[in-house]
Amino acid sequence: MRYNAYRERNFIEDCPSKQFMDEYDTMPNCTSYLTYHMSKPIGSIRSCVYNPNTKIPIPAMDVFAKEIDSTIGYNDIFIESNKFVIEPRYQVKNSPRLLFNIFKNIVVSAQENNAKYLIAAVRERHIKFYNNLFFGAVSETKPYPHLNFQTVLMVCYDVKLFTQRVLDITESKYKSDNRYTNRSNKS
């Protein structure tokens, strides 16, 4: 699904394997989630957990290490939400409720890991969506590894408000399946 979604918009180069993976997919601190509607996968998102006790890196550190250090530091647990994609057939029906249901997986990850902050590197056109989730931009635009677009680092300082917003909007008819952790939804 990830490959198809990024290829659909020419955000990645064509690949004979029809898979899009990076070095973080096999890391123990990264989990990919699929979200379903009526038994059909509609979207995917990856949660990458930074824990100061293990110091295992997350993708945003490759590009925004200084911004992370100057805004939230590296002394608390935080989660990077990334590889957020919608199955191409559902991109036309890209309703806010569908997006929030995929994002509900980040709520679960934040709760399970007792995260103090959330971060995301997003395209400028998605800043408004993330503002609605209590994220604020903290950087200039920079290229994101393996993708053909620029991103802005955004930080959510209030995980409780984020959680409440997502839970207020989500519907139970969208089911998430995190059985596909680590090497999960690469195609």
C-alpha positions, 0 to 999 in steps of 0.5 A: 500500500505504501508503495502504491500511494507514493508512486501514485503521486510520483513521490518515489521512483519506480521499483521492480519489487513494488515495495517501499521500505526504509532502514527504519522498517526493521527497527524495534522501535517502529511499528506500521499499522494498517487501517481497514474499512469493511475488510479492505485496507484503506490506509497505513501509518507508522509510529517510531518511538524515541525513548531516551533510555534506549536512544534508538534513532527515528527517521526525523532525526536524520533531517531535523535533529537540531530542531528536535533538540531545540524544541523538545530535546531528547530527555523524554519519550516522543513519537514520530508519526510518518509514512501516513498513506491512503490507499489510492482508491480511497484518496478521492474519498479522503474524508477527515473522518477517514484520516483521523481513524488512521491517526487513531493508531498514533493515539494507541502508540502514544498511550502504550509508550507514555509519550510526552510529545508527538512529531511529524515531518509533513508537506506544507499543504498538510500543515492545516490538518496537523494544526487541527491535531494541535501540532505546530510547525517548528522548522523550515522546509527540508527534503525528507529521506527517500521521498521526492518532496519537502517537509516541515517538522511539526510538534504536538506538545499536548498529547492529551489534547491530541488524543481527545481530538482524535477519539472525538472524531473517530468512528468504530467502523474503521478497524486497525490491525497492528499485526503487521508490525515492523516489516508490515505494509511495504507494498 
